[in-house]
Amino acid sequence: MKLSSRTITAIKMFIDLGEHYDEGYISLVDIANRKDLSKKFLEQIVPLYKTNDLLLGNRGNQGGYRLAKSPNQISLKDIVYISETNLGKNSSNDYIINDVVDGLDKLIDDYFASITLDKLIEKEQSSYSNSYCI
């Protein structure tokens, strides 16, 4: 399975928003700079997540975006399935093939659902400490 650039960018954005969850609304410029992402690309994907109630937006000088739920209440499945439109789609008319693919889809669903944003944040932060050098 290969995740799209849109999904990978969204995951990085959500990790950043989770890392700064207690700081209020975060601008896309700040997220783009910290995660080395395109601000224009972030602007394109944010509406998907606002529409699906995972992000809140605020306009104005102190505007930006924040998570609509705490990081422990957002799963990787929530993030991935919004931007990946072809996951879990099977076009076969064969019962046996459908049964196998349905089983695989369930495994993928369960795996993505088991990973919450707070776990991804922990993993990200532990990678910072592992790359420290003097």
Backbone bond lengths (Angstrom), bond angles and torsions (degrees), N, CA, C in turn:
res aa  C-N    CA-C-N  psi(-1)  N-CA   C-N-CA  omega(-1)  CA-C   N-CA-C  phi
1 M - - - 1.443 - - 1.522 108.40 -
2 K 1.306 115.32 140.05 1.456 120.83 178.97 1.527 107.95 -125.50
3 L 1.341 115.79 128.69 1.457 120.56 177.44 1.524 109.52 -88.54
4 S 1.320 116.20 144.96 1.462 121.30 -178.89 1.528 111.23 -72.79
5 S 1.318 115.37 163.62 1.470 121.31 175.58 1.524 110.50 -59.66
6 R 1.319 116.14 -36.18 1.463 120.39 178.94 1.522 110.46 -61.19
7 T 1.320 117.38 -44.78 1.464 121.26 -179.14 1.528 111.23 -67.97
8 I 1.326 117.16 -43.45 1.462 120.37 179.24 1.523 110.62 -62.19
9 T 1.329 116.77 -42.44 1.466 120.97 177.13 1.522 110.65 -63.03
10 A 1.320 116.59 -42.34 1.465 120.24 179.10 1.527 111.19 -62.17
11 I 1.316 117.47 -42.36 1.466 120.84 179.17 1.527 110.14 -61.14
12 K 1.338 117.06 -44.64 1.465 120.73 178.61 1.533 110.85 -62.72
13 M 1.333 116.55 -40.68 1.459 120.67 177.90 1.528 110.66 -62.56
14 F 1.323 116.86 -44.59 1.465 120.55 -179.68 1.534 111.13 -65.44
15 I 1.323 117.23 -37.59 1.469 119.60 176.49 1.525 109.74 -61.39
16 D 1.329 116.74 -45.22 1.462 120.01 179.29 1.529 111.11 -62.09
17 L 1.307 116.92 -46.26 1.468 120.20 179.08 1.525 111.12 -62.91
18 G 1.321 116.70 -34.96 1.461 120.29 176.67 1.516 112.39 -69.14
19 E 1.328 116.31 -39.24 1.469 120.38 177.99 1.530 111.42 -63.62
20 H 1.321 116.28 -27.86 1.465 121.72 -177.67 1.531 111.02 -114.14
21 Y 1.314 115.97 28.76 1.469 122.64 -174.25 1.530 112.98 -56.97
22 D 1.305 117.36 -39.16 1.463 121.09 -176.36 1.527 113.54 -84.31
23 E 1.303 117.22 3.01 1.464 120.86 -176.10 1.524 113.61 -97.16
24 G 1.309 118.71 4.80 1.463 120.82 -179.84 1.517 111.71 85.44
25 Y 1.327 114.66 -148.54 1.464 120.59 -177.23 1.524 110.33 -78.14
26 I 1.335 115.38 135.40 1.461 123.07 -176.63 1.527 108.66 -116.24
27 S 1.321 116.81 132.61 1.469 119.99 -179.45 1.533 110.49 -74.86
28 L 1.316 114.64 152.47 1.462 119.91 177.56 1.531 110.96 -65.64
29 V 1.323 116.64 -29.53 1.464 120.30 176.86 1.523 109.94 -61.54
30 D 1.340 116.83 -44.83 1.465 120.52 179.20 1.531 111.47 -62.55
31 I 1.326 115.76 -44.41 1.468 120.13 179.36 1.528 109.72 -62.50
32 A 1.328 116.02 -47.41 1.469 120.83 -178.62 1.528 110.71 -59.27
33 N 1.318 116.80 -42.80 1.474 120.06 -179.43 1.520 111.90 -67.53
34 R 1.321 117.33 -44.29 1.476 120.28 -177.09 1.526 112.33 -68.65
35 K 1.330 116.78 -36.66 1.471 120.78 -175.09 1.522 113.33 -103.83
36 D 1.331 117.06 5.55 1.451 122.32 -180.00 1.538 111.04 54.78
37 L 1.336 114.48 54.05 1.460 122.11 -179.44 1.529 109.56 -118.35
38 S 1.311 115.84 163.36 1.457 121.22 176.55 1.531 109.66 -82.00
39 K 1.346 116.26 124.80 1.468 120.51 177.67 1.531 110.33 -62.13
40 K 1.326 116.38 -40.18 1.470 119.88 179.63 1.528 111.54 -62.71
41 F 1.326 116.30 -39.16 1.467 120.00 178.20 1.529 109.63 -67.09
42 L 1.326 117.73 -41.04 1.465 120.75 176.82 1.525 110.65 -60.10
43 E 1.326 116.77 -41.43 1.468 121.10 178.83 1.528 111.53 -60.34
44 Q 1.323 116.47 -31.03 1.462 120.57 -179.90 1.522 112.74 -75.75
45 I 1.335 117.37 -32.39 1.466 118.61 -175.16 1.527 113.67 -94.82
46 V 1.320 117.65 -21.52 1.466 120.23 -178.57 1.531 113.02 -55.70
47 P 1.351 119.72 -43.15 1.470 118.68 -179.44 1.537 114.39 -57.06
48 L 1.331 116.66 -34.05 1.473 119.47 177.79 1.530 111.22 -57.85
49 Y 1.318 115.47 -42.10 1.461 120.85 -175.13 1.530 112.23 -82.54
50 K 1.328 116.72 -27.65 1.474 119.48 173.43 1.525 109.91 -68.32
51 T 1.324 115.66 -44.52 1.466 121.10 -179.72 1.527 111.29 -61.24
52 N 1.319 116.59 -33.02 1.468 121.55 -178.72 1.525 112.85 -95.44
53 D 1.325 116.33 16.98 1.476 123.46 172.51 1.527 114.88 60.75
54 L 1.329 117.03 32.67 1.459 119.90 173.55 1.528 111.41 -101.65
55 L 1.352 116.52 -21.32 1.459 121.20 178.81 1.514 110.70 -125.69
56 L 1.327 114.71 148.81 1.457 122.10 171.50 1.520 107.18 -114.39
57 G 1.323 116.67 142.08 1.456 120.62 179.36 1.512 110.35 -120.41
58 N 1.330 114.73 151.65 1.459 121.38 178.62 1.524 107.57 -139.91
59 R 1.322 117.05 131.22 1.458 121.33 -179.62 1.521 110.12 -90.71
60 G 1.307 113.87 166.89 1.455 119.49 173.73 1.510 113.30 102.50
61 N 1.334 113.98 -171.90 1.458 121.74 -175.28 1.525 112.55 -60.36
62 Q 1.302 117.81 -40.01 1.470 122.23 178.29 1.520 111.29 -98.13
63 G 1.326 116.39 22.62 1.454 121.49 -175.72 1.516 113.77 -78.15
64 G 1.305 113.35 178.62 1.451 121.18 -179.46 1.513 109.40 147.13
65 Y 1.316 115.78 -150.38 1.462 121.85 -176.92 1.522 109.97 -133.67
66 R 1.304 114.09 153.00 1.462 120.86 174.99 1.519 108.20 -146.81
67 L 1.314 115.32 163.00 1.463 120.00 178.33 1.521 109.78 -69.26
68 A 1.317 116.68 141.02 1.462 121.55 178.00 1.533 111.36 -79.54
69 K 1.325 116.78 -17.91 1.464 123.30 178.35 1.519 108.08 -134.27
70 S 1.302 116.18 164.71 1.462 118.71 177.40 1.536 109.30 -69.73
71 P 1.342 116.83 156.27 1.470 120.17 -176.75 1.531 114.42 -57.66
72 N 1.324 117.53 -27.26 1.467 118.75 179.47 1.529 112.53 -79.83
73 Q 1.328 117.46 -5.11 1.465 121.32 178.73 1.530 113.22 -105.61
74 I 1.320 116.42 0.86 1.470 121.03 178.77 1.523 108.32 -112.87
75 S 1.318 115.63 122.73 1.466 119.63 179.77 1.524 110.15 -98.42
76 L 1.304 114.82 162.02 1.454 120.49 174.89 1.535 109.84 -60.04
77 K 1.308 116.50 -32.80 1.467 120.77 177.50 1.528 110.40 -60.57
78 D 1.349 117.10 -41.90 1.469 120.90 178.65 1.525 110.89 -57.46
79 I 1.321 116.12 -42.64 1.464 121.66 -176.53 1.526 111.06 -74.51
80 V 1.315 116.61 -49.89 1.463 121.76 -173.53 1.525 112.14 -65.67
81 Y 1.320 117.96 -44.12 1.458 119.79 -172.49 1.523 113.52 -73.16
82 I 1.330 117.27 -11.81 1.461 119.29 175.51 1.527 110.70 -77.74
83 S 1.326 116.62 -39.23 1.462 118.71 -176.49 1.527 114.40 -97.75
84 E 1.308 117.67 -19.73 1.466 120.55 178.76 1.523 109.10 -96.70
85 T 1.309 116.08 99.89 1.463 120.08 -175.02 1.525 113.71 -80.37
86 N 1.331 117.95 -18.13 1.462 119.77 -176.32 1.527 114.54 -99.04
87 L 1.310 118.37 -3.06 1.467 118.87 178.27 1.525 109.54 -67.61
88 G 1.295 115.93 136.96 1.457 120.24 177.83 1.513 114.13 77.35
89 K 1.314 117.59 10.80 1.464 120.70 178.90 1.520 109.02 -99.03
90 N 1.324 114.92 129.66 1.458 119.58 179.74 1.521 108.08 -131.20
91 S 1.317 115.93 128.13 1.461 119.68 -176.46 1.521 113.19 -107.68
92 S 1.315 118.04 10.50 1.460 120.20 -177.78 1.527 110.76 -80.10
93 N 1.321 115.70 146.38 1.466 121.48 175.06 1.515 111.33 -96.77
94 D 1.309 117.20 2.40 1.449 122.87 -177.10 1.531 110.15 -89.20
95 Y 1.323 117.28 124.22 1.466 122.49 -177.27 1.525 112.22 -59.12
96 I 1.328 117.23 -44.75 1.462 121.67 -178.17 1.531 110.16 -62.96
97 I 1.333 116.52 -46.53 1.468 120.78 179.33 1.527 109.61 -62.29
98 N 1.315 117.29 -45.08 1.468 120.67 179.11 1.521 111.00 -59.15
99 D 1.315 116.43 -40.99 1.466 120.65 -179.57 1.526 111.05 -63.54
100 V 1.321 116.91 -43.78 1.463 121.63 179.30 1.537 109.98 -64.64
101 V 1.324 116.74 -47.40 1.461 121.08 -178.33 1.530 110.46 -66.10
102 D 1.319 117.73 -38.40 1.473 120.39 176.85 1.526 111.06 -61.50
103 G 1.326 116.86 -39.05 1.462 120.59 177.26 1.519 111.63 -64.62
104 L 1.324 115.93 -42.21 1.457 120.93 177.21 1.530 110.80 -64.15
105 D 1.329 116.66 -42.94 1.469 120.74 177.68 1.520 111.29 -58.58
106 K 1.328 116.66 -39.76 1.467 120.16 179.28 1.526 111.03 -65.42
107 L 1.331 116.76 -41.81 1.464 120.49 177.43 1.536 111.18 -60.95
108 I 1.326 116.00 -43.87 1.467 120.53 179.39 1.523 110.00 -65.08
109 D 1.336 117.14 -45.61 1.473 121.11 177.20 1.519 111.16 -55.37
110 D 1.326 116.02 -49.26 1.466 120.84 -178.15 1.522 111.39 -63.65
111 Y 1.321 116.43 -39.91 1.466 120.26 179.73 1.527 110.73 -64.15
112 F 1.334 117.39 -50.91 1.467 120.63 179.69 1.529 111.30 -63.10
113 A 1.314 117.54 -36.48 1.466 120.68 179.87 1.528 111.51 -68.77
114 S 1.326 117.67 -26.85 1.462 121.17 -177.44 1.532 113.30 -78.32
115 I 1.315 117.03 -12.86 1.466 121.10 -178.55 1.517 108.83 -104.14
116 T 1.322 115.83 112.51 1.461 119.99 178.38 1.525 109.82 -95.65
117 L 1.308 115.12 161.01 1.455 121.22 -177.73 1.524 111.60 -59.96
118 D 1.323 118.13 -36.21 1.468 119.33 179.22 1.533 111.46 -64.08
119 K 1.345 117.65 -31.66 1.473 120.28 176.00 1.525 111.03 -68.97
120 L 1.333 116.65 -39.21 1.458 120.22 177.25 1.530 110.91 -64.82
121 I 1.328 115.73 -38.78 1.469 120.63 178.69 1.525 110.15 -64.03
122 E 1.322 116.61 -44.26 1.474 120.52 176.95 1.524 110.89 -57.42
123 K 1.318 115.48 -45.99 1.469 120.46 -179.27 1.532 110.35 -63.16
124 E 1.318 116.59 -42.39 1.469 121.69 179.02 1.528 110.52 -61.97
125 Q 1.322 116.10 -46.28 1.459 119.94 -177.97 1.522 111.95 -68.71
126 S 1.321 117.46 -33.38 1.463 118.91 177.05 1.527 110.42 -70.15
127 S 1.316 117.83 -28.02 1.471 119.97 177.00 1.520 110.76 -69.51
128 Y 1.347 117.43 -29.13 1.475 120.68 176.51 1.527 108.97 -64.60
129 S 1.326 116.62 -45.01 1.465 119.11 -176.57 1.529 111.51 -70.75
130 N 1.334 116.71 -27.53 1.465 120.28 178.85 1.528 112.61 -74.53
131 S 1.332 117.32 -20.22 1.464 119.73 -176.70 1.528 111.77 -102.65
132 Y 1.306 117.24 11.19 1.464 120.80 -179.61 1.518 110.57 -75.57
133 C 1.329 116.40 134.75 1.452 119.99 175.12 1.521 109.76 -146.72
134 I 1.314 115.61 157.88 1.475 120.76 -178.93 1.512 109.73 -106.83
